[in-house]
Amino acid sequence: MASAFPKLPGFVPTQEIDKPNFRKVSSTKQEQNREVNHLPNKEYAVPRKQPIQIPPQSGMFNPDYMSTTHAMHLPKNVTNDSEELYQPSWVKMDRHVLRFSGYFKEAVVESALENYRIRKITICYYLEDHSLSITEPKQENSGVPQGAFLKRQKVLRADDSKTFILPEDFKINQDIIIFGKTIRLYDCDQYTREFYELQGIPQEQSFVPQPDFFETKTMTKFIPQKDTVMKDYLEHKLGGGRVTSQKQFLENDRKVLKFYVFSDIEYILHYYLADDTIEIKEINSANSGRVPFPMMLRRQKLPRKFSLNQPGQTYAEDFIRPQDIQYGQPLIIYNRKFLINGCDQFTRQYYFDKFNVDFPLGGQEEYVQQERSNIIIPPHNGIGDEQDSLGYIYRLQPKPPKKDFFKWVDNQVNLRFLAMFNTSKPEDKDRVFVITFFLNDDSLLVYEPTVRNSGIPDGKFLEKRKYKNINNNNEFFTPNDLIVGNEAVINGWKFQLLDCDEFTKKWYAQNFK
């Protein structure tokens, strides 16, 4: 019956009262108490002796003796080889270790990824005292405590012979049982092989154990390939990246190869030498009965195959180059055949100069729509910008008028004039205005300053926009039309220019001499 008392000295009722102490029994005494057939340590012929390591003698109290290993207990000046005849076996076998590699299978429960795991271990057998130790190399994220698997000790055989494991029990490609673990040996080091060949029992050839799921899927590190295309795209998107060479662009800018191709109907193929891109245009004609699509294929690099690899795995040689376009040969573009029928004069000269190939001329030219002359432009009604209103006359879907960007940037200058109405009306002849001319877009702004008790609202008199000068063939106003002392008719109002500011005087002095 189990006792509820703690198993400590003085608390166990069944202990001997007259026992003087409770010291632990030594390991040597325990080995003698076990039922083990103690055999004397057998000496083996070793393939080579371990070199004697002579430590440095400086700083030692007595430099005549060394005490690092068993071989160092002899005096330093003694060199008699006869001393080896009387050495004990544990001295002769000192530092002679057999090293084996093995593995055993361990079941893995409650896991949907694996049923078992192969655990690889390293067995070191010490010939000095016939003890062994087992270590397991550590694996990252294995979830198993690894490292020292079995500390150095003597291990009994599993055949109930009550004898310890000897070197004869280790054989490659065979199992050995150590404390209930069945370990299959698959490799050993070179010194171990030499040792067994010297004993007359050579080891078999090594083999590679079958990997488990954890080693193949988890431990196999994925080595990503460098995606240079995607990396360059992301770096440029963030405002950085390596500046690509502009040699091809500078040498071949605005140089385009023009080919006439056929696939069901006639097309025109343009090859841009600046960046090796291709576009295909349809040849549209009036009353053809076809929907006038402007592009059959937008401008892009044309791959040789219908499908491409992932970004970073597609190289320049995978795209169509000028030497791949040949007369009479079909060009496969996204699994569609285009027959090359001819080219223009520039393309013919390019192929002759670079490839020494006489490319024939020919092909159907693009249909050029004749300009209509019966368009009647109505007079401007004064609402909005006239250039903006003309867009509705020339196009069904108007586009905003283009501005001169360089003129806008380089001429951020305003000219200001003082003016009055050139009229005989008594209520208007004393009104004063400030006319501002903007050089960046040739627009005018008329502003009326505040006059107290005049009864006339002040502020903007005419909106800022371009006005026509009726005295100059209805051309838009320029600085030449605004001269102090002259009359300017702006939007039907007659203004007499009286004066201008100092900056305007200097500007006219520098630009109109």
Summary of the structure (lengths in Angstrom):
residues: 513
radius of gyration: 50.7
end to end distance: 128.4
largest distance: 145.1
contacts: 1117
relative contact order: 0.05
helix: 20%
strand: 27%
